[in-house]
Amino acid sequence: MTPEQARTRFHELRAERSKVAPRELDAIWAALPTVRAAELLGAWRGAGFATGHRLNEVLREHRWHGKRFHSLDRVQPLICRDADGALFSHVELGKGEASLWDVEFRGEVTATMVYDGQAIFDHFKPVDDRTLMGIMNGGSELVRDQGEHFYFLLERDTPPERDEQR
């Protein structure tokens, strides 16, 4: 698969409501270029792929909005909405916050978010100038639901009007 074919298929699958095969997402991942951690700085809106992974429901329950990469050392991995719609960093759910590194995953060095309080790594590759593909990696059963990674996407977000930190 070429990078252009991967981008086209990525955008088709992101709109898919029925089950998306993790193997197909693996093929897309393999065809995309890598990205450096410093290129991710900013606010991002997130969504999961319809693979049937349990994390999709967990994130939906907590009204996950996305991630904020303030700097390489200051990342808010779980920006959620409270009952009033205000955005906040859900530190309790994430067991802390995170940092950005360039880490080898599947034989390539690419931008990776490392959670501070748990052994979870979110690896990223660019789909286009405004979109990232992400794979959550780690040893827990929640992260590796029935042996499968959690696949998600991030899109550049405009600065939120209502913003709070907890």
VMD Tcl script that builds the backbone (N, CA, C; Angstrom):
set m [mol new atoms 498]
animate dup $m
set s [atomselect $m all]
$s set {name element resname resid chain x y z} {
  {N N MET 1 A 0.845 -1.168 0.000}
  {CA C MET 1 A 0.000 0.000 0.000}
  {C C MET 1 A 0.897 1.239 0.000}
  {N N THR 2 A 0.589 2.187 -0.853}
  {CA C THR 2 A 1.338 3.436 -0.906}
  {C C THR 2 A 0.820 4.382 0.185}
  {N N PRO 3 A 1.590 5.411 0.527}
  {CA C PRO 3 A 1.080 6.383 1.503}
  {C C PRO 3 A -0.233 7.034 1.062}
  {N N GLU 4 A -0.358 7.333 -0.219}
  {CA C GLU 4 A -1.603 7.949 -0.697}
  {C C GLU 4 A -2.783 6.987 -0.577}
  {N N GLN 5 A -2.584 5.722 -0.899}
  {CA C GLN 5 A -3.642 4.719 -0.719}
  {C C GLN 5 A -4.008 4.597 0.762}
  {N N ALA 6 A -2.999 4.657 1.628}
  {CA C ALA 6 A -3.238 4.563 3.070}
  {C C ALA 6 A -4.083 5.749 3.542}
  {N N ARG 7 A -3.764 6.948 3.064}
  {CA C ARG 7 A -4.537 8.136 3.454}
  {C C ARG 7 A -5.995 8.010 3.003}
  {N N THR 8 A -6.200 7.573 1.775}
  {CA C THR 8 A -7.553 7.414 1.253}
  {C C THR 8 A -8.326 6.398 2.072}
  {N N ARG 9 A -7.719 5.253 2.348}
  {CA C ARG 9 A -8.393 4.195 3.104}
  {C C ARG 9 A -8.637 4.634 4.551}
  {N N PHE 10 A -7.704 5.360 5.138}
  {CA C PHE 10 A -7.875 5.893 6.493}
  {C C PHE 10 A -9.154 6.719 6.577}
  {N N HIS 11 A -9.326 7.645 5.644}
  {CA C HIS 11 A -10.495 8.522 5.669}
  {C C HIS 11 A -11.784 7.748 5.408}
  {N N GLU 12 A -11.719 6.686 4.633}
  {CA C GLU 12 A -12.901 5.830 4.444}
  {C C GLU 12 A -13.254 5.125 5.751}
  {N N LEU 13 A -12.256 4.586 6.431}
  {CA C LEU 13 A -12.505 3.806 7.652}
  {C C LEU 13 A -12.909 4.678 8.836}
  {N N ARG 14 A -12.461 5.918 8.877}
  {CA C ARG 14 A -12.837 6.781 9.996}
  {C C ARG 14 A -14.330 7.057 10.006}
  {N N ALA 15 A -14.967 6.975 8.858}
  {CA C ALA 15 A -16.409 7.192 8.764}
  {C C ALA 15 A -17.208 5.900 8.938}
  {N N GLU 16 A -16.522 4.790 8.988}
  {CA C GLU 16 A -17.176 3.479 9.081}
  {C C GLU 16 A -17.846 3.308 10.441}
  {N N ARG 17 A -19.103 2.894 10.432}
  {CA C ARG 17 A -19.843 2.669 11.677}
  {C C ARG 17 A -19.841 1.191 12.071}
  {N N SER 18 A -19.703 0.317 11.088}
  {CA C SER 18 A -19.620 -1.113 11.406}
  {C C SER 18 A -18.175 -1.451 11.748}
  {N N LYS 19 A -17.925 -2.656 12.112}
  {CA C LYS 19 A -16.610 -3.036 12.634}
  {C C LYS 19 A -15.493 -2.881 11.601}
  {N N VAL 20 A -14.422 -2.227 12.055}
  {CA C VAL 20 A -13.212 -2.040 11.259}
  {C C VAL 20 A -12.198 -3.072 11.735}
  {N N ALA 21 A -11.559 -3.780 10.814}
  {CA C ALA 21 A -10.594 -4.819 11.166}
  {C C ALA 21 A -9.262 -4.189 11.587}
  {N N PRO 22 A -8.765 -4.537 12.786}
  {CA C PRO 22 A -7.465 -4.020 13.208}
  {C C PRO 22 A -6.347 -4.326 12.209}
  {N N ARG 23 A -6.409 -5.445 11.525}
  {CA C ARG 23 A -5.370 -5.789 10.528}
  {C C ARG 23 A -5.329 -4.761 9.405}
  {N N GLU 24 A -6.491 -4.240 9.027}
  {CA C GLU 24 A -6.521 -3.218 7.981}
  {C C GLU 24 A -5.892 -1.913 8.495}
  {N N LEU 25 A -6.147 -1.588 9.750}
  {CA C LEU 25 A -5.529 -0.400 10.341}
  {C C LEU 25 A -4.020 -0.587 10.463}
  {N N ASP 26 A -3.573 -1.806 10.759}
  {CA C ASP 26 A -2.137 -2.102 10.794}
  {C C ASP 26 A -1.488 -1.821 9.436}
  {N N ALA 27 A -2.164 -2.207 8.359}
  {CA C ALA 27 A -1.619 -1.991 7.011}
  {C C ALA 27 A -1.522 -0.499 6.693}
  {N N ILE 28 A -2.528 0.257 7.101}
  {CA C ILE 28 A -2.497 1.705 6.904}
  {C C ILE 28 A -1.332 2.297 7.686}
  {N N TRP 29 A -1.210 1.910 8.961}
  {CA C TRP 29 A -0.122 2.397 9.809}
  {C C TRP 29 A 1.226 2.161 9.145}
  {N N ALA 30 A 1.439 0.966 8.643}
  {CA C ALA 30 A 2.734 0.598 8.053}
  {C C ALA 30 A 3.081 1.466 6.851}
  {N N ALA 31 A 2.082 1.955 6.129}
  {CA C ALA 31 A 2.323 2.734 4.917}
  {C C ALA 31 A 2.525 4.230 5.179}
  {N N LEU 32 A 2.138 4.712 6.351}
  {CA C LEU 32 A 2.250 6.141 6.644}
  {C C LEU 32 A 3.671 6.510 7.071}
  {N N PRO 33 A 4.066 7.774 6.826}
  {CA C PRO 33 A 5.390 8.227 7.272}
  {C C PRO 33 A 5.403 8.443 8.786}
  {N N THR 34 A 6.579 8.588 9.339}
  {CA C THR 34 A 6.718 8.881 10.763}
  {C C THR 34 A 6.662 10.391 10.982}
  {N N VAL 35 A 6.599 10.780 12.258}
  {CA C VAL 35 A 6.544 12.195 12.627}
  {C C VAL 35 A 7.392 12.384 13.885}
  {N N ARG 36 A 7.961 13.565 14.037}
  {CA C ARG 36 A 8.751 13.891 15.222}
  {C C ARG 36 A 7.829 14.458 16.307}
  {N N ALA 37 A 8.164 14.183 17.553}
  {CA C ALA 37 A 7.336 14.621 18.682}
  {C C ALA 37 A 7.093 16.131 18.662}
  {N N ALA 38 A 8.102 16.907 18.358}
  {CA C ALA 38 A 7.976 18.367 18.372}
  {C C ALA 38 A 6.954 18.896 17.366}
  {N N GLU 39 A 6.600 18.096 16.369}
  {CA C GLU 39 A 5.632 18.518 15.355}
  {C C GLU 39 A 4.181 18.388 15.818}
  {N N LEU 40 A 3.956 17.779 16.982}
  {CA C LEU 40 A 2.602 17.525 17.458}
  {C C LEU 40 A 2.052 18.622 18.363}
  {N N LEU 41 A 2.868 19.582 18.746}
  {CA C LEU 41 A 2.438 20.573 19.724}
  {C C LEU 41 A 1.148 21.256 19.286}
  {N N GLY 42 A 0.243 21.408 20.254}
  {CA C GLY 42 A -1.042 22.033 19.989}
  {C C GLY 42 A -2.181 21.212 20.562}
  {N N ALA 43 A -3.388 21.645 20.247}
  {CA C ALA 43 A -4.604 20.985 20.722}
  {C C ALA 43 A -5.158 20.080 19.620}
  {N N TRP 44 A -5.642 18.901 20.032}
  {CA C TRP 44 A -6.137 17.895 19.092}
  {C C TRP 44 A -7.465 17.330 19.580}
  {N N ARG 45 A -8.376 17.127 18.650}
  {CA C ARG 45 A -9.674 16.486 18.928}
  {C C ARG 45 A -9.538 15.020 18.535}
  {N N GLY 46 A -10.053 14.109 19.372}
  {CA C GLY 46 A -9.857 12.692 19.137}
  {C C GLY 46 A -11.126 11.905 18.870}
  {N N ALA 47 A -10.925 10.721 18.281}
  {CA C ALA 47 A -12.010 9.757 18.047}
  {C C ALA 47 A -11.384 8.381 17.855}
  {N N GLY 48 A -12.116 7.359 18.265}
  {CA C GLY 48 A -11.648 5.994 18.084}
  {C C GLY 48 A -12.203 5.384 16.815}
  {N N PHE 49 A -11.524 4.368 16.311}
  {CA C PHE 49 A -12.046 3.593 15.175}
  {C C PHE 49 A -13.002 2.533 15.708}
  {N N ALA 50 A -13.972 2.142 14.923}
  {CA C ALA 50 A -15.002 1.181 15.324}
  {C C ALA 50 A -14.486 -0.258 15.230}
  {N N THR 51 A -13.489 -0.574 16.053}
  {CA C THR 51 A -12.910 -1.924 16.040}
  {C C THR 51 A -13.575 -2.840 17.055}
  {N N GLY 52 A -14.435 -2.280 17.915}
  {CA C GLY 52 A -15.033 -3.057 18.991}
  {C C GLY 52 A -14.191 -3.046 20.256}
  {N N HIS 53 A -13.111 -2.268 20.281}
  {CA C HIS 53 A -12.234 -2.183 21.449}
  {C C HIS 53 A -12.994 -1.538 22.614}
  {N N ARG 54 A -12.814 -2.072 23.819}
  {CA C ARG 54 A -13.506 -1.576 25.010}
  {C C ARG 54 A -13.189 -0.116 25.340}
  {N N LEU 55 A -12.023 0.368 24.960}
  {CA C LEU 55 A -11.668 1.756 25.271}
  {C C LEU 55 A -12.583 2.764 24.588}
  {N N ASN 56 A -13.166 2.403 23.454}
  {CA C ASN 56 A -14.108 3.323 22.815}
  {C C ASN 56 A -15.241 3.671 23.774}
  {N N GLU 57 A -15.786 2.659 24.462}
  {CA C GLU 57 A -16.884 2.902 25.399}
  {C C GLU 57 A -16.404 3.672 26.625}
  {N N VAL 58 A -15.240 3.334 27.164}
  {CA C VAL 58 A -14.688 4.043 28.326}
  {C C VAL 58 A -14.512 5.526 27.996}
  {N N LEU 59 A -13.931 5.817 26.847}
  {CA C LEU 59 A -13.706 7.216 26.462}
  {C C LEU 59 A -15.020 7.947 26.202}
  {N N ARG 60 A -15.985 7.259 25.630}
  {CA C ARG 60 A -17.302 7.869 25.398}
  {C C ARG 60 A -17.963 8.208 26.751}
  {N N GLU 61 A -17.879 7.300 27.723}
  {CA C GLU 61 A -18.462 7.542 29.048}
  {C C GLU 61 A -17.857 8.768 29.727}
  {N N HIS 62 A -16.582 9.008 29.488}
  {CA C HIS 62 A -15.891 10.145 30.111}
  {C C HIS 62 A -15.884 11.390 29.217}
  {N N ARG 63 A -16.617 11.334 28.121}
  {CA C ARG 63 A -16.742 12.451 27.187}
  {C C ARG 63 A -15.384 12.951 26.711}
  {N N TRP 64 A -14.549 11.990 26.264}
  {CA C TRP 64 A -13.216 12.327 25.775}
  {C C TRP 64 A -13.321 13.270 24.591}
  {N N HIS 65 A -12.577 14.360 24.657}
  {CA C HIS 65 A -12.541 15.358 23.588}
  {C C HIS 65 A -11.272 15.218 22.744}
  {N N GLY 66 A -10.130 14.980 23.411}
  {CA C GLY 66 A -8.878 14.882 22.668}
  {C C GLY 66 A -7.667 14.988 23.570}
  {N N LYS 67 A -6.583 15.563 23.028}
  {CA C LYS 67 A -5.310 15.689 23.734}
  {C C LYS 67 A -4.756 17.092 23.513}
  {N N ARG 68 A -3.920 17.535 24.464}
  {CA C ARG 68 A -3.204 18.800 24.311}
  {C C ARG 68 A -1.725 18.549 24.536}
  {N N PHE 69 A -0.937 18.919 23.550}
  {CA C PHE 69 A 0.515 18.809 23.635}
  {C C PHE 69 A 1.060 20.232 23.821}
  {N N HIS 70 A 1.216 20.654 25.075}
  {CA C HIS 70 A 1.707 22.004 25.377}
  {C C HIS 70 A 3.189 22.133 25.059}
  {N N SER 71 A 3.954 21.117 25.422}
  {CA C SER 71 A 5.394 21.055 25.171}
  {C C SER 71 A 5.777 19.582 25.231}
  {N N LEU 72 A 7.040 19.288 24.968}
  {CA C LEU 72 A 7.464 17.886 25.034}
  {C C LEU 72 A 7.306 17.325 26.446}
  {N N ASP 73 A 7.420 18.182 27.447}
  {CA C ASP 73 A 7.343 17.734 28.835}
  {C C ASP 73 A 5.975 17.917 29.478}
  {N N ARG 74 A 5.060 18.571 28.793}
  {CA C ARG 74 A 3.739 18.831 29.385}
  {C C ARG 74 A 2.637 18.486 28.384}
  {N N VAL 75 A 2.043 17.318 28.626}
  {CA C VAL 75 A 0.982 16.812 27.750}
  {C C VAL 75 A -0.231 16.452 28.599}
  {N N GLN 76 A -1.391 16.840 28.136}
  {CA C GLN 76 A -2.651 16.449 28.763}
  {C C GLN 76 A -3.303 15.410 27.835}
  {N N PRO 77 A -3.173 14.127 28.199}
  {CA C PRO 77 A -3.603 13.061 27.298}
  {C C PRO 77 A -5.103 12.839 27.234}
  {N N LEU 78 A -5.811 13.236 28.282}
  {CA C LEU 78 A -7.245 12.956 28.332}
  {C C LEU 78 A -8.022 14.235 28.617}
  {N N ILE 79 A -8.215 15.026 27.564}
  {CA C ILE 79 A -9.050 16.217 27.674}
  {C C ILE 79 A -10.490 15.745 27.484}
  {N N CYS 80 A -11.304 15.979 28.521}
  {CA C CYS 80 A -12.696 15.524 28.516}
  {C C CYS 80 A -13.619 16.711 28.746}
  {N N ARG 81 A -14.918 16.480 28.588}
  {CA C ARG 81 A -15.917 17.513 28.860}
  {C C ARG 81 A -16.643 17.160 30.155}
  {N N ASP 82 A -16.845 18.169 30.996}
  {CA C ASP 82 A -17.631 17.929 32.210}
  {C C ASP 82 A -19.119 18.015 31.858}
  {N N ALA 83 A -19.980 17.872 32.862}
  {CA C ALA 83 A -21.427 17.867 32.634}
  {C C ALA 83 A -21.927 19.169 32.017}
  {N N ASP 84 A -21.194 20.268 32.244}
  {CA C ASP 84 A -21.585 21.564 31.676}
  {C C ASP 84 A -20.956 21.833 30.304}
  {N N GLY 85 A -20.140 20.902 29.836}
  {CA C GLY 85 A -19.516 21.063 28.528}
  {C C GLY 85 A -18.131 21.681 28.547}
  {N N ALA 86 A -17.643 22.070 29.734}
  {CA C ALA 86 A -16.307 22.669 29.823}
  {C C ALA 86 A -15.236 21.594 29.681}
  {N N LEU 87 A -14.146 21.962 29.027}
  {CA C LEU 87 A -13.034 21.034 28.853}
  {C C LEU 87 A -12.144 21.031 30.089}
  {N N PHE 88 A -11.633 19.837 30.426}
  {CA C PHE 88 A -10.693 19.717 31.540}
  {C C PHE 88 A -9.775 18.527 31.296}
  {N N SER 89 A -8.616 18.549 31.919}
  {CA C SER 89 A -7.678 17.431 31.840}
  {C C SER 89 A -8.067 16.417 32.904}
  {N N HIS 90 A -8.454 15.231 32.483}
  {CA C HIS 90 A -8.936 14.184 33.396}
  {C C HIS 90 A -7.729 13.426 33.962}
  {N N VAL 91 A -7.071 14.058 34.910}
  {CA C VAL 91 A -5.843 13.528 35.511}
  {C C VAL 91 A -6.118 12.204 36.224}
  {N N GLU 92 A -7.253 12.099 36.893}
  {CA C GLU 92 A -7.580 10.867 37.615}
  {C C GLU 92 A -7.697 9.681 36.658}
  {N N LEU 93 A -8.408 9.851 35.565}
  {CA C LEU 93 A -8.579 8.770 34.591}
  {C C LEU 93 A -7.243 8.368 33.984}
  {N N GLY 94 A -6.386 9.358 33.692}
  {CA C GLY 94 A -5.094 9.069 33.078}
  {C C GLY 94 A -4.003 8.700 34.068}
  {N N LYS 95 A -4.315 8.753 35.361}
  {CA C LYS 95 A -3.328 8.497 36.426}
  {C C LYS 95 A -2.133 9.439 36.269}
  {N N GLY 96 A -2.440 10.700 36.039}
  {CA C GLY 96 A -1.424 11.713 35.806}
  {C C GLY 96 A -1.564 12.258 34.400}
  {N N GLU 97 A -0.522 12.900 33.936}
  {CA C GLU 97 A -0.554 13.417 32.571}
  {C C GLU 97 A 0.505 12.684 31.753}
  {N N ALA 98 A 1.265 13.359 30.890}
  {CA C ALA 98 A 2.150 12.626 29.987}
  {C C ALA 98 A 3.248 13.536 29.439}
  {N N SER 99 A 4.119 12.950 28.627}
  {CA C SER 99 A 5.162 13.687 27.912}
  {C C SER 99 A 5.293 13.098 26.518}
  {N N LEU 100 A 5.992 13.828 25.649}
  {CA C LEU 100 A 6.194 13.389 24.261}
  {C C LEU 100 A 7.641 12.986 24.035}
  {N N TRP 101 A 7.819 11.890 23.327}
  {CA C TRP 101 A 9.136 11.361 23.013}
  {C C TRP 101 A 9.133 10.864 21.570}
  {N N ASP 102 A 10.305 10.676 21.008}
  {CA C ASP 102 A 10.459 9.946 19.754}
  {C C ASP 102 A 10.907 8.542 20.156}
  {N N VAL 103 A 10.060 7.546 19.860}
  {CA C VAL 103 A 10.259 6.180 20.345}
  {C C VAL 103 A 10.128 5.195 19.186}
  {N N GLU 104 A 10.914 4.138 19.237}
  {CA C GLU 104 A 10.800 3.102 18.212}
  {C C GLU 104 A 9.590 2.219 18.499}
  {N N PHE 105 A 8.787 2.009 17.472}
  {CA C PHE 105 A 7.610 1.140 17.529}
  {C C PHE 105 A 7.499 0.459 16.172}
  {N N ARG 106 A 7.436 -0.839 16.166}
  {CA C ARG 106 A 7.347 -1.614 14.932}
  {C C ARG 106 A 8.478 -1.277 13.956}
  {N N GLY 107 A 9.670 -1.071 14.512}
  {CA C GLY 107 A 10.853 -0.861 13.692}
  {C C GLY 107 A 11.066 0.545 13.172}
  {N N GLU 108 A 10.223 1.500 13.588}
  {CA C GLU 108 A 10.356 2.889 13.143}
  {C C GLU 108 A 10.336 3.808 14.357}
  {N N VAL 109 A 11.081 4.895 14.288}
  {CA C VAL 109 A 11.038 5.900 15.347}
  {C C VAL 109 A 9.995 6.938 14.951}
  {N N THR 110 A 8.997 7.124 15.829}
  {CA C THR 110 A 7.938 8.090 15.568}
  {C C THR 110 A 7.514 8.741 16.877}
  {N N ALA 111 A 6.775 9.827 16.791}
  {CA C ALA 111 A 6.301 10.539 17.978}
  {C C ALA 111 A 5.461 9.613 18.841}
  {N N THR 112 A 5.726 9.673 20.152}
  {CA C THR 112 A 5.026 8.807 21.099}
  {C C THR 112 A 4.733 9.585 22.372}
  {N N MET 113 A 3.500 9.484 22.825}
  {CA C MET 113 A 3.106 10.081 24.091}
  {C C MET 113 A 3.252 9.016 25.172}
  {N N VAL 114 A 3.975 9.344 26.233}
  {CA C VAL 114 A 4.244 8.409 27.327}
  {C C VAL 114 A 3.474 8.894 28.557}
  {N N TYR 115 A 2.545 8.071 29.037}
  {CA C TYR 115 A 1.779 8.429 30.237}
  {C C TYR 115 A 2.699 8.455 31.450}
  {N N ASP 116 A 2.506 9.422 32.345}
  {CA C ASP 116 A 3.330 9.552 33.543}
  {C C ASP 116 A 3.060 8.458 34.567}
  {N N GLY 117 A 1.795 8.079 34.757}
  {CA C GLY 117 A 1.433 7.201 35.856}
  {C C GLY 117 A 1.125 5.767 35.510}
  {N N GLN 118 A 1.317 5.381 34.249}
  {CA C GLN 118 A 1.034 4.003 33.852}
  {C C GLN 118 A 1.816 3.657 32.590}
  {N N ALA 119 A 2.024 2.373 32.397}
  {CA C ALA 119 A 2.826 1.912 31.257}
  {C C ALA 119 A 1.969 1.868 29.990}
  {N N ILE 120 A 1.653 3.061 29.484}
  {CA C ILE 120 A 0.869 3.196 28.256}
  {C C ILE 120 A 1.588 4.176 27.345}
  {N N PHE 121 A 1.651 3.828 26.072}
  {CA C PHE 121 A 2.315 4.627 25.048}
  {C C PHE 121 A 1.354 4.825 23.885}
  {N N ASP 122 A 1.153 6.058 23.471}
  {CA C ASP 122 A 0.373 6.346 22.271}
  {C C ASP 122 A 1.357 6.741 21.177}
  {N N HIS 123 A 1.425 5.919 20.126}
  {CA C HIS 123 A 2.317 6.177 18.993}
  {C C HIS 123 A 1.522 6.898 17.911}
  {N N PHE 124 A 2.190 7.816 17.183}
  {CA C PHE 124 A 1.495 8.632 16.189}
  {C C PHE 124 A 2.208 8.631 14.847}
  {N N LYS 125 A 1.393 8.738 13.793}
  {CA C LYS 125 A 1.877 8.972 12.436}
  {C C LYS 125 A 0.939 9.967 11.769}
  {N N PRO 126 A 1.477 10.835 10.910}
  {CA C PRO 126 A 0.616 11.807 10.231}
  {C C PRO 126 A -0.113 11.186 9.040}
  {N N VAL 127 A -1.390 11.540 8.926}
  {CA C VAL 127 A -2.174 11.158 7.755}
  {C C VAL 127 A -2.129 12.308 6.752}
  {N N ASP 128 A -2.285 13.513 7.278}
  {CA C ASP 128 A -2.162 14.735 6.483}
  {C C ASP 128 A -1.759 15.860 7.437}
  {N N ASP 129 A -1.812 17.109 6.990}
  {CA C ASP 129 A -1.355 18.237 7.807}
  {C C ASP 129 A -2.168 18.448 9.082}
  {N N ARG 130 A -3.405 17.955 9.112}
  {CA C ARG 130 A -4.291 18.198 10.254}
  {C C ARG 130 A -4.736 16.932 10.972}
  {N N THR 131 A -4.252 15.767 10.538}
  {CA C THR 131 A -4.756 14.506 11.073}
  {C C THR 131 A -3.623 13.556 11.424}
  {N N LEU 132 A -3.746 12.924 12.592}
  {CA C LEU 132 A -2.805 11.904 13.033}
  {C C LEU 132 A -3.529 10.580 13.223}
  {N N MET 133 A -2.838 9.491 12.941}
  {CA C MET 133 A -3.318 8.169 13.318}
  {C C MET 133 A -2.572 7.789 14.586}
  {N N GLY 134 A -3.289 7.212 15.552}
  {CA C GLY 134 A -2.675 6.809 16.805}
  {C C GLY 134 A -2.925 5.346 17.110}
  {N N ILE 135 A -1.955 4.726 17.756}
  {CA C ILE 135 A -2.078 3.365 18.276}
  {C C ILE 135 A -1.674 3.402 19.739}
  {N N MET 136 A -2.595 2.990 20.617}
  {CA C MET 136 A -2.287 2.899 22.041}
  {C C MET 136 A -1.645 1.546 22.300}
  {N N ASN 137 A -0.544 1.568 23.027}
  {CA C ASN 137 A 0.251 0.376 23.278}
  {C C ASN 137 A 0.524 0.270 24.772}
  {N N GLY 138 A 0.538 -0.931 25.275}
  {CA C GLY 138 A 0.832 -1.170 26.679}
  {C C GLY 138 A 0.471 -2.592 27.054}
  {N N GLY 139 A 0.729 -2.941 28.281}
  {CA C GLY 139 A 0.548 -4.319 28.693}
  {C C GLY 139 A -0.772 -4.657 29.348}
  {N N SER 140 A -1.576 -3.655 29.716}
  {CA C SER 140 A -2.810 -3.963 30.438}
  {C C SER 140 A -3.866 -4.550 29.500}
  {N N GLU 141 A -4.813 -5.270 30.105}
  {CA C GLU 141 A -5.895 -5.875 29.323}
  {C C GLU 141 A -6.794 -4.817 28.696}
  {N N LEU 142 A -6.926 -3.666 29.365}
  {CA C LEU 142 A -7.755 -2.605 28.797}
  {C C LEU 142 A -7.120 -2.032 27.540}
  {N N VAL 143 A -5.806 -1.869 27.560}
  {CA C VAL 143 A -5.107 -1.327 26.387}
  {C C VAL 143 A -5.065 -2.363 25.270}
  {N N ARG 144 A -4.753 -3.597 25.608}
  {CA C ARG 144 A -4.682 -4.692 24.628}
  {C C ARG 144 A -5.918 -5.573 24.772}
  {N N ASP 145 A -7.068 -5.012 24.403}
  {CA C ASP 145 A -8.356 -5.690 24.507}
  {C C ASP 145 A -8.361 -6.912 23.598}
  {N N GLN 146 A -8.424 -8.084 24.191}
  {CA C GLN 146 A -8.381 -9.353 23.457}
  {C C GLN 146 A -7.181 -9.400 22.511}
  {N N GLY 147 A -6.073 -8.842 22.983}
  {CA C GLY 147 A -4.827 -8.866 22.225}
  {C C GLY 147 A -4.688 -7.789 21.167}
  {N N GLU 148 A -5.694 -6.944 21.010}
  {CA C GLU 148 A -5.671 -5.901 19.972}
  {C C GLU 148 A -5.371 -4.530 20.559}
  {N N HIS 149 A -4.611 -3.741 19.830}
  {CA C HIS 149 A -4.343 -2.361 20.208}
  {C C HIS 149 A -5.599 -1.513 20.036}
  {N N PHE 150 A -5.610 -0.350 20.688}
  {CA C PHE 150 A -6.657 0.644 20.486}
  {C C PHE 150 A -6.173 1.601 19.398}
  {N N TYR 151 A -6.949 1.755 18.338}
  {CA C TYR 151 A -6.615 2.629 17.211}
  {C C TYR 151 A -7.508 3.865 17.275}
  {N N PHE 152 A -6.898 5.023 17.089}
  {CA C PHE 152 A -7.659 6.263 17.163}
  {C C PHE 152 A -7.082 7.288 16.203}
  {N N LEU 153 A -7.763 8.421 16.113}
  {CA C LEU 153 A -7.282 9.517 15.280}
  {C C LEU 153 A -7.350 10.805 16.067}
  {N N LEU 154 A -6.510 11.728 15.684}
  {CA C LEU 154 A -6.520 13.078 16.242}
  {C C LEU 154 A -6.566 14.065 15.085}
  {N N GLU 155 A -7.378 15.112 15.259}
  {CA C GLU 155 A -7.428 16.208 14.293}
  {C C GLU 155 A -7.087 17.508 15.009}
  {N N ARG 156 A -6.320 18.369 14.343}
  {CA C ARG 156 A -5.981 19.664 14.949}
  {C C ARG 156 A -7.263 20.354 15.377}
  {N N ASP 157 A -7.235 20.910 16.572}
  {CA C ASP 157 A -8.402 21.558 17.147}
  {C C ASP 157 A -8.126 23.052 17.264}
  {N N THR 158 A -9.164 23.835 17.137}
  {CA C THR 158 A -9.020 25.267 17.385}
  {C C THR 158 A -9.039 25.475 18.891}
  {N N PRO 159 A -8.464 26.547 19.385}
  {CA C PRO 159 A -8.460 26.774 20.835}
  {C C PRO 159 A -9.890 26.799 21.378}
  {N N PRO 160 A -10.145 26.055 22.452}
  {CA C PRO 160 A -11.500 26.028 23.014}
  {C C PRO 160 A -11.852 27.344 23.699}
  {N N GLU 161 A -13.121 27.715 23.612}
  {CA C GLU 161 A -13.585 28.938 24.263}
  {C C GLU 161 A -13.732 28.723 25.758}
  {N N ARG 162 A -14.302 27.591 26.145}
  {CA C ARG 162 A -14.525 27.282 27.558}
  {C C ARG 162 A -13.497 26.247 27.957}
  {N N ASP 163 A -12.575 26.641 28.788}
  {CA C ASP 163 A -11.460 25.782 29.118}
  {C C ASP 163 A -11.142 25.866 30.604}
  {N N GLU 164 A -11.122 24.705 31.238}
  {CA C GLU 164 A -10.781 24.664 32.662}
  {C C GLU 164 A -9.772 23.556 32.887}
  {N N GLN 165 A -9.030 23.654 33.962}
  {CA C GLN 165 A -8.129 22.582 34.361}
  {C C GLN 165 A -8.520 22.116 35.733}
  {N N ARG 166 A -8.449 20.814 35.934}
  {CA C ARG 166 A -8.688 20.233 37.266}
  {C C ARG 166 A -7.487 19.441 37.645}
}
mol reanalyze $m
mol bondsrecalc $m
mol representation Tube
mol addrep $m
